[in-house]
């Protein structure tokens, strides 16, 4: 139905443009509004597949305009469609569903086929049924009830997507650059800022990033049950807006140093990696790089120290050095749960840290930050550690955290029921890490769905504590279904209510394939939001509460220590969630005033989306019409002014004929005789008109010996045209 609607729309545009230009050109002119429509609708989550419908309708309109022998094509095209329909019916069981559009398409095809058969067999018979007879039969059949078994149109949709994929790829660049013209929101991508509201989304496969790395896309380990080698795909989190996190590097080195981790231990759950990231169809100023990036350089090899103030274009590339960490490793989990003495000490100096990093990863710290940066970061870390450990109890720790990280401990907007739930979930946890895992495990009991709603306030998003709390509260206690935005919002608020700083991370979660490639494509469907929790010894640690994705434990590297005692230590930490998790609450669905207000707000947003699509298209059509009118007038004026006397006379006669035909009082039939126009003209101009028409006949039929058109005849023709055009004498 969308294709048909757009086809009719483009046909109307062609008819409208045909008033100003010849039909062959007007048949192509509608492509300009079609391209604009495609750019505005492409990847629009509110109206899926409308961009494909625009492309198909525009192509069909052009083909229909220029195809020769249309009647024969339409006649035999019905039978081609019949063969395709039969294949769909027998192979994919199509045309047997309950959807109204399925029935409508089938009836239209049947009506066209019956009419075509009659035209082939009974074309010469006078008693043959006209086309409207079959149309009436089709309308009657359309009113009859259908069966209840639905039709699976997926194969048809997939076939259509494959057909237009080439067109879509060719139009991607146009759409990409149009996005800058029409501003934010006109080009929808997978990557987003914190302005996400949690409303329903549609997954797309738009290429956003291209990754290049020499590291293998998988880890090999030995399965304990089968004693065979297995592959575990690598998973990387690509975070936007943070850049190189040198502070996290110092945190991690200090964390390992204070726990006495040597190279063998560190390699069980960490390694230094390199990756090149190239931007594709992405509209952001953010630097998107792997989590725990410690050095970012641009295409010129220069270090990227600050975020860009302008949006990066397609082809922008970043080279990232980062510490790849297996947060699901039982060895790392064991270190995170240990309570060691982290009192301030002078032993962890710049030289010590640089030598320690070279021992662990084969490269010194000086490659990534200088002494001044290190000492400033270390001073900040030691201050936070000493502040949060003043009295050793949780309440003082909470107060200290709020002083140190007010943005990441803000709980404004949190409801009483959310505070009660946070206390219930973490009541049995012995340390901050166990609290995080308990909250993560609790949230993974909720249903994953992209067909979701945001908070009670439609303007709530992930940029403020109030917005996060609103989205989380509705998800936790009312809808109980959502996607990464809802899970991340919930975990962040529950962590903060449990005294642990937490922040939002936006970017991508990419699982590498099993086969090594030169390039790895990150599509918009990989876009993700996840939470990070602050551990006072280890810094920021990512978690995965979203049910649709595996946790760090599920995609662990499975590396094992060679020493038996360390293996036993690892086994003691091989657990999923440390405390018994409460069940999610049962809720009854009720429609209250807040829900109704949310629905009204959604309708208002839909109206805004329609307006954002409609006004550029309407404006483009108006501008095209203005261009056509002015252009046609300018060309006509130029041709007339610089034309020969014969050309001027021909142009004047054509305009005179149109004016007489337009203003004739009685029914007028054009028989091709200029005398008929003379009889229909007003009495005041008939005498002059006869002179003009005689000159025109002399020019057309007089041959080479005929006298040329005189200046006096040209002036007379122009005078008659102007009198008829003014309308002052057509009052009969």
C-alpha positions as CSV (number, residue, x, y, z in Angstrom):
1,X,0.0,0.0,0.0
2,X,2.9,2.4,0.7
3,X,4.3,1.8,-2.7
4,X,1.0,2.4,-4.4
5,X,0.5,5.6,-2.3
6,X,3.9,7.0,-3.3
7,X,3.4,5.9,-6.9
8,X,0.2,7.9,-7.0
9,X,1.9,10.9,-5.3
10,X,4.7,10.9,-7.9
11,X,2.1,10.6,-10.7
12,X,0.4,13.7,-9.3
13,X,3.7,15.5,-9.2
14,X,4.4,14.5,-12.8
15,X,1.0,15.8,-13.9
16,X,1.6,19.1,-12.0
17,X,5.1,19.6,-13.5
18,X,3.6,18.8,-16.9
19,X,1.9,22.2,-17.0
20,X,5.3,23.9,-17.2
21,X,7.6,21.4,-19.1
22,X,7.2,18.7,-21.7
23,X,6.0,15.3,-20.4
24,X,9.2,13.5,-21.0
25,X,11.1,15.8,-18.6
26,X,8.3,16.0,-16.1
27,X,8.4,12.2,-15.8
28,X,11.9,12.5,-14.3
29,X,11.5,15.7,-12.3
30,X,9.7,13.9,-9.5
31,X,12.9,12.1,-8.7
32,X,14.1,15.2,-6.7
33,X,11.3,15.1,-4.1
34,X,11.7,11.3,-4.1
35,X,15.4,11.6,-3.1
36,X,14.5,14.0,-0.4
37,X,11.8,11.8,0.9
38,X,14.2,8.8,0.9
39,X,16.8,10.8,2.9
40,X,14.2,11.9,5.5
41,X,12.6,8.4,5.9
42,X,15.7,6.3,5.7
43,X,16.3,4.3,8.9
44,X,13.3,6.2,10.5
45,X,12.3,4.0,13.4
46,X,8.7,5.3,13.4
47,X,8.0,4.2,9.8
48,X,10.0,1.1,8.9
49,X,10.3,0.2,5.2
50,X,8.8,3.5,4.0
51,X,12.2,4.5,2.5
52,X,12.2,1.3,0.4
53,X,8.6,2.0,-0.7
54,X,9.8,5.5,-1.9
55,X,12.6,4.0,-3.9
56,X,10.4,1.3,-5.5
57,X,7.6,3.8,-6.3
58,X,10.0,6.3,-7.9
59,X,11.6,3.6,-10.0
60,X,8.3,2.2,-11.1
61,X,7.0,5.7,-12.0
62,X,10.1,6.4,-14.2
63,X,9.8,3.0,-15.9
64,X,6.1,3.4,-16.5
65,X,6.7,6.8,-18.1
66,X,9.4,5.7,-20.5
67,X,8.4,2.2,-21.3
68,X,7.1,1.6,-24.8
69,X,3.9,-0.3,-25.6
70,X,2.6,0.0,-22.1
71,X,-0.6,-1.9,-22.8
72,X,1.3,-5.0,-24.0
73,X,3.7,-4.8,-21.0
74,X,0.8,-4.5,-18.6
75,X,-1.1,-7.3,-20.4
76,X,1.8,-9.8,-20.2
77,X,3.1,-8.5,-16.9
78,X,0.0,-9.9,-15.2
79,X,1.0,-13.4,-16.1
80,X,4.5,-12.9,-14.9
81,X,3.1,-11.7,-11.6
82,X,0.8,-14.8,-11.5
83,X,3.9,-17.1,-11.9
84,X,5.6,-15.2,-9.0
85,X,2.5,-15.5,-6.9
86,X,2.2,-19.2,-7.5
87,X,5.8,-19.7,-6.5
88,X,5.3,-17.7,-3.3
89,X,2.1,-19.7,-2.5
90,X,3.6,-23.2,-3.0
91,X,7.1,-22.5,-1.7
92,X,6.4,-20.0,1.1
93,X,2.7,-20.5,1.7
94,X,1.8,-16.9,0.9
95,X,-1.6,-15.5,0.1
96,X,-3.3,-17.3,3.0
97,X,-3.1,-14.8,5.9
98,X,-5.4,-12.6,7.8
99,X,-3.8,-9.2,6.8
100,X,-6.0,-6.9,4.8
101,X,-3.2,-5.9,2.5
102,X,-2.5,-9.5,1.6
103,X,-6.1,-10.0,0.5
104,X,-6.1,-6.7,-1.4
105,X,-3.0,-7.6,-3.4
106,X,-4.4,-11.0,-4.3
107,X,-7.7,-9.5,-5.5
108,X,-6.0,-6.9,-7.6
109,X,-3.8,-9.5,-9.2
110,X,-6.9,-11.7,-9.9
111,X,-8.8,-8.8,-11.5
112,X,-6.0,-7.8,-13.7
113,X,-5.4,-11.4,-14.8
114,X,-9.1,-12.0,-15.7
115,X,-9.2,-8.8,-17.6
116,X,-6.0,-9.7,-19.5
117,X,-7.3,-13.2,-20.4
118,X,-10.5,-11.7,-21.8
119,X,-8.5,-9.2,-23.8
120,X,-6.5,-12.0,-25.3
121,X,-9.3,-14.4,-26.0
122,X,-12.4,-12.3,-26.6
123,X,-10.9,-9.0,-27.8
124,X,-12.9,-9.0,-31.0
125,X,-16.3,-9.8,-29.4
126,X,-18.7,-7.0,-28.8
127,X,-20.2,-8.7,-25.8
128,X,-17.0,-8.9,-23.9
129,X,-17.1,-7.8,-20.3
130,X,-15.6,-4.3,-19.7
131,X,-12.8,-3.9,-17.1
132,X,-15.0,-2.2,-14.5
133,X,-17.0,-5.5,-14.4
134,X,-14.0,-7.3,-13.0
135,X,-13.3,-4.3,-10.7
136,X,-16.8,-4.6,-9.2
137,X,-16.3,-8.3,-8.7
138,X,-13.0,-7.6,-6.9
139,X,-14.7,-5.0,-4.6
140,X,-17.4,-7.6,-3.7
141,X,-14.8,-10.3,-2.9
142,X,-12.8,-7.8,-0.9
143,X,-15.8,-7.3,1.4
144,X,-15.9,-11.1,2.1
145,X,-14.3,-12.4,5.3
146,X,-10.8,-14.0,5.2
147,X,-9.2,-17.0,6.9
148,X,-7.4,-16.7,10.2
149,X,-4.1,-18.1,9.2
150,X,-1.6,-15.3,8.7
151,X,0.6,-14.9,5.6
152,X,4.3,-14.8,6.0
153,X,5.4,-12.0,3.9
154,X,9.0,-12.2,5.0
155,X,10.3,-13.8,1.8
156,X,8.6,-11.1,-0.3
157,X,10.0,-8.3,1.9
158,X,13.5,-9.9,1.8
159,X,13.3,-10.1,-2.0
160,X,12.2,-6.5,-2.2
161,X,15.1,-5.4,0.1
162,X,17.6,-7.3,-2.0
163,X,16.2,-5.6,-5.2
164,X,16.5,-2.1,-3.8
165,X,19.7,-2.7,-1.9
166,X,21.8,-1.4,-4.8
167,X,19.7,1.7,-5.0
168,X,20.0,2.2,-1.2
169,X,23.7,1.9,-1.2
170,X,24.0,4.4,-4.1
171,X,21.8,6.8,-2.2
172,X,23.6,6.4,1.1
173,X,26.1,9.2,0.4
174,X,23.3,11.5,-0.7
175,X,21.3,10.8,2.5
176,X,24.4,11.1,4.7
177,X,25.3,14.6,3.4
178,X,21.7,15.7,3.4
179,X,21.6,14.9,7.1
180,X,24.0,17.9,7.7
181,X,21.6,20.2,5.8
182,X,18.5,19.3,7.8
183,X,20.2,19.1,11.2
184,X,19.9,16.8,14.1
185,X,17.4,14.0,13.9
186,X,16.9,13.9,10.2
187,X,19.4,11.2,9.7
188,X,18.9,8.3,12.2
189,X,21.9,6.3,13.2
190,X,22.6,3.6,15.7
191,X,25.0,5.6,17.8
192,X,23.3,8.1,20.1
193,X,24.1,10.5,22.9
194,X,22.6,10.5,26.3
195,X,19.4,12.0,24.8
196,X,17.7,8.6,24.4
197,X,14.3,8.3,25.9
198,X,13.8,4.5,25.8
199,X,10.9,4.5,23.4
200,X,10.3,1.8,20.8
201,X,13.2,1.2,18.4
202,X,13.8,-0.6,15.1
203,X,17.1,-2.4,14.5
204,X,18.8,-1.5,11.2
205,X,22.0,-2.8,9.6
206,X,23.5,0.5,8.6
207,X,27.3,0.4,8.5
208,X,28.6,2.7,11.2
209,X,32.2,1.7,11.9
210,X,34.9,-0.4,10.2
211,X,37.4,-2.1,12.5
212,X,40.9,-3.3,11.6
213,X,43.1,-5.2,13.9
214,X,45.8,-7.8,13.8
215,X,44.5,-9.6,16.9
216,X,42.7,-12.9,16.4
217,X,38.9,-12.5,16.5
218,X,38.6,-15.4,19.0
219,X,40.2,-17.0,22.0
220,X,41.1,-20.7,22.1
221,X,40.7,-22.6,25.3
222,X,40.3,-26.2,26.5
223,X,36.9,-27.3,27.5
224,X,37.0,-29.1,30.9
225,X,34.1,-31.5,30.1
226,X,35.3,-32.7,26.7
227,X,39.0,-32.0,26.9
228,X,38.9,-30.5,23.4
229,X,40.0,-27.1,22.1
230,X,37.2,-24.6,21.8
231,X,36.8,-21.1,20.3
232,X,35.3,-18.1,22.2
233,X,34.6,-15.0,20.1
234,X,36.1,-11.8,21.2
235,X,33.7,-9.1,22.3
236,X,34.7,-5.4,22.4
237,X,32.9,-2.5,23.8
238,X,33.4,0.7,21.8
239,X,32.7,3.7,23.9
240,X,31.9,7.2,22.6
241,X,32.7,10.6,24.1
242,X,35.4,9.6,26.6
243,X,38.5,9.2,24.4
244,X,41.8,8.0,26.0
245,X,41.2,7.2,29.7
246,X,44.7,7.7,31.2
247,X,43.3,7.9,34.7
248,X,41.8,4.4,34.3
249,X,45.2,3.1,33.2
250,X,46.9,4.4,36.4
251,X,44.0,2.9,38.4
252,X,44.4,-0.5,36.8
253,X,48.2,-0.6,37.2
254,X,48.0,0.5,40.8
255,X,45.3,-2.1,41.4
256,X,47.5,-4.9,40.0
257,X,50.7,-3.6,41.8
258,X,49.1,-3.5,45.2
259,X,47.9,-7.1,44.8
260,X,51.3,-8.4,43.7
261,X,50.1,-9.5,40.2
262,X,53.0,-10.6,38.0
263,X,53.1,-10.9,34.2
264,X,51.7,-14.5,34.3
265,X,48.8,-13.4,36.4
266,X,48.1,-10.2,34.5
267,X,48.1,-12.1,31.2
268,X,45.3,-14.4,32.4
269,X,42.8,-11.5,32.1
270,X,44.5,-8.6,30.3
271,X,46.5,-7.8,27.2
272,X,47.7,-4.7,25.3
273,X,45.8,-4.5,22.0
274,X,45.7,-2.2,18.9
275,X,42.7,-1.4,16.7
276,X,42.0,1.1,13.9
277,X,38.5,2.5,13.7
278,X,37.1,4.1,10.6
279,X,33.8,6.1,10.6
280,X,31.3,5.2,8.0
281,X,27.7,6.6,8.0
282,X,28.0,8.3,11.3
283,X,27.1,11.9,12.4
284,X,28.9,12.7,15.6
285,X,31.8,14.7,17.0
286,X,32.6,12.0,19.6
287,X,35.7,9.9,19.5
288,X,34.5,6.3,19.5
289,X,37.2,3.9,20.8
290,X,37.5,0.6,22.7
291,X,36.9,0.7,26.5
292,X,40.2,1.2,28.4
293,X,41.9,3.1,25.5
294,X,45.1,4.6,26.7
295,X,46.3,6.3,23.4
296,X,44.3,7.6,20.5
297,X,46.0,9.0,17.3
298,X,44.5,10.4,14.2
299,X,45.3,9.5,10.6
300,X,48.4,11.8,10.8
301,X,49.7,9.9,13.8
302,X,49.1,12.8,16.1
303,X,47.7,12.1,19.6
304,X,44.0,13.0,20.1
305,X,43.9,14.8,23.4
306,X,40.5,16.5,23.4
307,X,37.2,15.9,21.8
308,X,36.4,17.5,18.5
309,X,34.1,20.5,18.3
310,X,32.9,19.6,14.7
311,X,31.2,16.5,13.5
312,X,33.5,13.9,11.9
313,X,32.8,13.0,8.3
314,X,32.7,9.7,6.6
315,X,36.2,8.2,6.4
316,X,37.5,9.8,9.6
317,X,39.8,7.2,11.3
318,X,41.3,6.7,14.8
319,X,44.1,4.4,15.8
320,X,43.6,3.1,19.4
321,X,46.0,1.4,21.9
322,X,44.0,-0.1,24.7
323,X,44.2,-2.7,27.5
324,X,41.8,-5.5,26.6
325,X,40.5,-6.8,29.9
326,X,38.5,-10.0,30.6
327,X,36.1,-8.9,33.3
328,X,34.7,-12.4,33.5
329,X,38.0,-14.0,34.4
330,X,37.7,-15.7,37.9
331,X,41.2,-14.4,38.6
332,X,40.3,-10.8,38.1
333,X,37.0,-11.3,40.0
334,X,39.0,-12.7,42.9
335,X,41.2,-9.6,42.9
336,X,38.2,-7.3,42.8
337,X,36.6,-9.1,45.8
338,X,39.8,-9.0,47.9
339,X,40.1,-6.4,50.6
340,X,43.8,-5.4,50.6
341,X,45.6,-2.6,52.3
342,X,45.6,0.3,49.8
343,X,47.0,2.9,52.2
344,X,48.9,5.8,50.6
345,X,52.5,4.8,49.8
346,X,55.4,6.5,48.0
347,X,56.5,3.2,46.5
348,X,54.2,3.5,43.4
349,X,56.2,6.3,41.7
350,X,56.3,7.2,38.0
351,X,59.5,5.1,37.5
352,X,57.9,2.2,39.4
353,X,54.7,2.3,37.4
354,X,56.6,2.6,34.1
355,X,58.8,-0.4,34.9
356,X,55.9,-2.4,36.1
357,X,53.9,-1.8,33.0
358,X,56.9,-2.8,30.8
359,X,57.2,-6.0,32.9
360,X,53.5,-6.8,32.3
361,X,52.9,-5.7,28.7
362,X,56.3,-5.0,27.2
363,X,56.0,-1.3,26.9
364,X,56.7,1.5,29.4
365,X,54.2,4.0,30.8
366,X,56.1,6.9,29.3
367,X,54.7,6.0,25.9
368,X,51.2,7.1,27.1
369,X,51.6,9.8,29.7
370,X,54.4,11.9,31.2
371,X,55.4,12.4,34.7
372,X,53.3,15.4,35.3
373,X,50.1,13.7,34.1
374,X,50.9,10.6,36.2
375,X,51.5,12.5,39.4
376,X,48.4,14.6,39.0
377,X,46.3,11.5,38.4
378,X,47.9,9.5,41.2
379,X,47.3,12.4,43.6
380,X,43.7,12.5,42.7
381,X,43.3,8.7,43.1
382,X,45.1,8.7,46.5
383,X,42.9,11.6,47.7
384,X,39.7,9.7,46.7
385,X,41.0,6.5,48.4
386,X,41.9,8.3,51.6
387,X,38.7,10.3,51.7
388,X,36.4,7.2,51.2
389,X,38.3,5.2,53.8
390,X,38.3,7.8,56.6
391,X,36.1,5.8,59.0
392,X,35.6,2.6,57.1
393,X,31.8,2.4,57.4
394,X,29.4,2.6,54.4
395,X,27.6,5.8,55.4
396,X,30.8,7.8,55.4
397,X,31.9,6.2,52.2
398,X,28.6,7.3,50.6
399,X,29.1,10.9,51.8
400,X,32.7,10.9,50.5
401,X,31.6,9.5,47.1
402,X,29.0,12.2,46.8
403,X,31.6,14.8,47.5
404,X,34.1,13.3,44.9
405,X,31.6,12.2,42.2
406,X,28.4,14.3,42.6
407,X,27.4,13.6,39.0
408,X,27.7,9.9,39.4
409,X,26.1,9.6,42.8
410,X,23.1,11.8,42.0
411,X,19.8,10.0,42.9
412,X,17.4,12.8,42.3
413,X,14.1,11.4,41.1
414,X,14.5,8.0,42.7
415,X,11.2,6.7,44.1
416,X,10.8,5.1,47.6
417,X,10.0,1.7,46.0
418,X,13.3,1.9,44.0
419,X,15.2,2.6,47.2
420,X,13.6,-0.3,48.9
421,X,14.4,-2.6,46.0
422,X,18.1,-1.6,46.0
423,X,18.4,-2.4,49.7
424,X,16.6,-5.8,49.2
425,X,18.8,-6.8,46.3
426,X,22.1,-6.0,47.9
427,X,21.3,-6.9,51.5
428,X,23.4,-10.1,51.4
429,X,26.4,-8.7,49.5
430,X,29.7,-8.5,51.4
431,X,31.5,-6.0,49.1
432,X,30.8,-3.5,46.3
433,X,31.6,-6.0,43.6
434,X,29.1,-8.4,44.9
435,X,26.5,-5.6,45.1
436,X,27.1,-4.9,41.4
437,X,26.8,-8.6,40.4
438,X,23.6,-8.9,42.5
439,X,22.0,-6.0,40.8
440,X,23.2,-7.2,37.4
441,X,21.7,-10.6,38.0
442,X,18.4,-9.3,39.3
443,X,17.9,-7.1,36.2
444,X,18.6,-10.0,33.8
445,X,15.3,-11.6,34.9
446,X,13.4,-8.9,33.0
447,X,12.0,-9.4,29.5
448,X,14.0,-7.9,26.6
449,X,11.9,-6.1,24.0
450,X,12.6,-3.2,21.6
451,X,8.9,-2.5,21.5
452,X,9.1,-0.5,24.7
453,X,8.2,2.9,26.3
454,X,10.3,5.4,28.1
455,X,9.5,7.1,31.4
456,X,6.3,8.6,32.5
457,X,7.5,11.9,31.3
458,X,8.1,11.6,27.5
459,X,11.0,14.0,27.8
460,X,12.9,11.9,30.3
461,X,16.3,10.7,28.9
462,X,19.6,9.4,30.1
463,X,21.2,12.9,30.4
464,X,19.9,13.7,33.9
465,X,19.4,11.8,37.1
466,X,15.7,12.6,37.1
467,X,15.3,11.2,33.5
468,X,17.3,8.0,34.4
469,X,15.2,7.4,37.5
470,X,11.9,8.0,35.6
471,X,12.9,5.4,32.9
472,X,14.1,3.0,35.4
473,X,11.1,3.2,37.7
474,X,8.6,2.6,35.0
475,X,10.7,-0.4,33.7
476,X,11.2,-2.0,37.1
477,X,7.7,-1.8,38.4
478,X,5.3,-1.3,35.5
479,X,6.2,-2.4,32.0
480,X,8.9,-4.9,33.1
481,X,10.2,-5.1,29.5
482,X,12.7,-3.0,27.6
483,X,16.1,-2.9,26.0
484,X,19.6,-1.7,26.9
485,X,18.5,1.9,27.8
486,X,16.0,0.5,30.4
487,X,18.4,-2.0,31.9
488,X,21.3,0.5,32.1
489,X,19.1,3.2,33.6
490,X,17.9,0.7,36.2
491,X,21.3,-0.6,37.2
492,X,22.8,2.9,37.4
493,X,20.0,4.1,39.8
494,X,20.1,0.9,41.9
495,X,23.9,1.2,42.2
496,X,23.8,4.8,43.2
497,X,21.1,4.0,45.8
498,X,23.5,1.3,47.1
499,X,26.3,3.8,47.6
500,X,28.3,3.0,44.5
501,X,29.0,5.7,41.9
502,X,27.7,4.7,38.4
503,X,27.7,6.3,35.0
504,X,26.2,5.7,31.5
505,X,28.3,4.5,28.6
506,X,27.1,4.8,25.0
507,X,28.6,3.2,22.0
508,X,28.7,-0.3,20.5
509,X,29.0,-3.8,21.6
510,X,30.6,-5.9,18.8
511,X,31.2,-9.6,18.8
512,X,33.8,-10.6,16.3
513,X,33.1,-13.5,13.9
514,X,35.1,-16.7,14.1
515,X,37.0,-16.2,10.9
516,X,39.8,-13.6,10.7
517,X,39.1,-10.7,8.2
518,X,40.9,-7.6,7.0
519,X,37.9,-5.5,8.1
520,X,35.1,-6.0,10.6
521,X,31.9,-4.1,10.0
522,X,30.1,-2.6,13.0
523,X,26.4,-2.0,12.0
524,X,23.9,0.2,13.7
525,X,22.3,-2.9,15.3
526,X,25.4,-3.1,17.5
527,X,24.6,0.2,19.1
528,X,24.4,-0.3,22.9
529,X,24.2,1.5,26.2
530,X,25.7,-0.1,29.4
531,X,26.5,0.9,32.9
532,X,29.9,1.3,34.6
533,X,30.4,1.1,38.4
534,X,33.2,2.7,40.3
535,X,35.3,0.4,42.5
536,X,37.5,2.5,44.8
537,X,40.5,0.3,44.1
538,X,40.1,-0.5,40.5
539,X,38.3,2.4,39.0
540,X,35.4,2.1,36.5
541,X,34.2,-1.5,35.8
542,X,31.6,-2.2,33.0
543,X,28.6,-4.6,33.6
544,X,26.0,-6.1,31.4
545,X,22.5,-6.2,32.9
546,X,20.7,-6.4,29.5
547,X,19.2,-9.8,29.1
548,X,19.8,-10.1,25.3
549,X,23.6,-9.9,25.8
550,X,26.0,-12.3,27.4
551,X,27.7,-11.2,30.6
552,X,31.5,-10.9,31.0
553,X,31.5,-14.3,32.6
554,X,29.7,-15.8,29.6
555,X,32.3,-14.6,27.1
556,X,35.4,-15.0,29.3
557,X,38.7,-16.0,27.7
558,X,38.9,-19.1,29.9
559,X,42.6,-18.7,30.5
560,X,44.0,-20.8,33.3
561,X,47.0,-20.5,35.5
562,X,49.7,-23.2,35.2
563,X,50.2,-23.3,39.0
564,X,47.8,-25.7,40.7
565,X,47.3,-23.4,43.7
566,X,46.2,-20.5,41.5
567,X,43.8,-22.8,39.8
568,X,42.2,-23.7,43.1
569,X,42.0,-20.0,43.9
570,X,40.2,-19.4,40.5
571,X,37.7,-22.2,41.2
572,X,36.8,-20.6,44.5
573,X,35.6,-17.5,42.6
574,X,33.9,-19.3,39.8
575,X,30.3,-18.2,40.6
576,X,27.6,-16.3,38.8
577,X,25.8,-14.3,41.4
578,X,26.9,-14.2,45.1
579,X,23.5,-13.7,46.8
580,X,20.0,-15.1,46.4
581,X,18.1,-12.8,44.0
582,X,14.6,-11.6,44.7
583,X,11.9,-12.3,42.1
584,X,10.7,-9.4,40.0
585,X,7.4,-7.9,41.2
586,X,4.1,-8.9,39.7
587,X,2.3,-5.9,38.2
588,X,-1.2,-5.3,36.8
589,X,-1.5,-3.2,33.7
590,X,-3.7,-0.2,34.3
591,X,-4.3,2.9,32.2
592,X,-4.0,5.9,34.5
593,X,-3.8,9.6,33.7
594,X,0.0,9.5,33.5
595,X,-0.1,6.7,30.9
596,X,-2.8,8.6,28.9
597,X,-0.6,11.7,29.0
598,X,2.3,9.6,27.8
599,X,0.2,8.3,24.9
600,X,-0.9,11.9,24.0
601,X,2.8,12.9,24.1
602,X,3.7,10.1,21.7
603,X,1.0,11.2,19.4
604,X,2.3,14.7,19.5
605,X,5.8,13.4,18.8
606,X,4.4,11.5,15.8
607,X,2.8,14.7,14.5
608,X,6.1,16.4,14.9
609,X,7.9,13.6,13.0
610,X,5.3,13.9,10.2
611,X,5.8,17.6,10.0
612,X,9.6,17.2,9.9
613,X,9.2,15.0,6.9
614,X,6.4,16.9,5.2
615,X,7.7,20.4,5.3
616,X,11.0,19.9,3.5
617,X,9.2,17.8,0.8
618,X,6.4,20.4,0.4
619,X,9.0,23.2,0.3
620,X,11.1,21.4,-2.3
621,X,8.0,20.9,-4.5
622,X,7.1,24.6,-4.2
623,X,10.6,25.6,-5.0
624,X,10.6,23.3,-8.0
625,X,7.4,24.8,-9.3
626,X,8.8,28.3,-8.8
627,X,11.9,27.3,-10.7
628,X,9.8,25.7,-13.5
629,X,7.5,28.8,-13.8
630,X,10.3,31.3,-13.8
631,X,12.5,29.1,-16.0
632,X,9.8,28.5,-18.5
633,X,8.9,32.2,-18.6
634,X,12.6,33.1,-19.0
635,X,13.2,30.6,-21.7
636,X,10.0,31.7,-23.6
637,X,10.9,35.3,-23.3
638,X,14.5,34.7,-24.5
639,X,13.3,32.6,-27.5
640,X,10.7,35.2,-28.4
641,X,13.0,38.2,-28.1
642,X,15.9,36.7,-30.1
643,X,13.7,34.6,-32.5
644,X,13.2,35.3,-36.2
645,X,10.0,37.0,-37.4
646,X,8.7,33.6,-38.4
647,X,9.4,32.1,-35.0
648,X,7.8,35.1,-33.2
649,X,4.7,34.7,-35.4
650,X,4.5,31.0,-34.7
651,X,4.7,31.6,-30.9
652,X,2.1,34.3,-31.0
653,X,-0.3,32.1,-32.9
654,X,0.0,29.3,-30.5
655,X,-0.7,31.6,-27.5
656,X,-3.7,33.2,-29.4
657,X,-5.2,29.8,-30.0
658,X,-4.9,28.8,-26.4
659,X,-6.5,32.1,-25.2
660,X,-9.4,31.8,-27.6
661,X,-9.9,28.1,-26.6
662,X,-9.8,29.0,-22.9
663,X,-12.3,32.0,-23.2
664,X,-14.7,30.6,-25.8
665,X,-18.3,30.8,-24.5
666,X,-19.7,28.0,-26.6
667,X,-18.4,24.5,-26.9
668,X,-15.4,24.5,-29.2
669,X,-14.0,21.6,-31.1
670,X,-10.5,22.0,-32.6
671,X,-10.6,20.7,-36.2
672,X,-7.2,22.1,-37.0
673,X,-8.6,25.1,-38.9
674,X,-7.6,28.6,-38.0
675,X,-10.9,29.9,-39.4
676,X,-12.7,28.2,-36.5
677,X,-10.6,30.2,-34.0
678,X,-11.4,33.4,-36.0
679,X,-15.2,32.7,-35.6
680,X,-14.8,32.1,-31.9
681,X,-12.7,35.2,-31.3
682,X,-14.3,38.5,-30.1
683,X,-15.5,40.8,-32.9
684,X,-13.0,43.5,-31.9
685,X,-10.0,41.5,-33.0
686,X,-11.4,39.3,-35.9
687,X,-10.2,41.6,-38.6
688,X,-6.7,41.8,-37.2
689,X,-6.8,38.1,-36.5
690,X,-7.5,37.2,-40.1
691,X,-4.4,39.2,-41.2
692,X,-2.3,37.4,-38.6
693,X,-3.6,33.9,-39.6
694,X,-3.2,34.7,-43.3
695,X,0.4,35.6,-42.6
696,X,0.8,32.4,-40.7
697,X,-0.7,30.3,-43.5
698,X,1.6,32.0,-46.0
699,X,4.6,31.2,-43.9
700,X,3.6,27.5,-43.5
701,X,2.4,26.7,-47.0
702,X,3.8,29.4,-49.2
703,X,7.1,27.7,-49.9
704,X,10.4,29.4,-50.7
705,X,8.8,31.9,-53.0
706,X,6.5,33.2,-50.2
707,X,7.0,36.7,-48.8
708,X,8.7,36.9,-45.5
709,X,6.8,37.8,-42.3
710,X,7.0,41.6,-41.9
711,X,7.6,43.6,-38.8
712,X,4.1,45.1,-39.1
713,X,2.6,41.5,-39.1
714,X,4.7,40.7,-36.0
715,X,3.5,43.8,-34.2
716,X,-0.1,43.0,-35.1
717,X,0.2,39.4,-33.8
718,X,1.7,40.6,-30.6
719,X,-1.1,43.3,-30.2
720,X,-3.9,40.7,-30.7
721,X,-2.2,38.3,-28.2
722,X,-1.9,41.1,-25.6
723,X,-5.6,42.1,-26.1
724,X,-6.8,38.6,-25.7
725,X,-4.6,38.1,-22.7
726,X,-5.8,41.2,-20.9
727,X,-9.4,40.1,-21.0
728,X,-10.7,43.6,-21.5
729,X,-12.6,42.8,-24.7
730,X,-13.8,39.3,-24.0
731,X,-17.0,40.5,-22.4
732,X,-19.5,39.3,-25.0
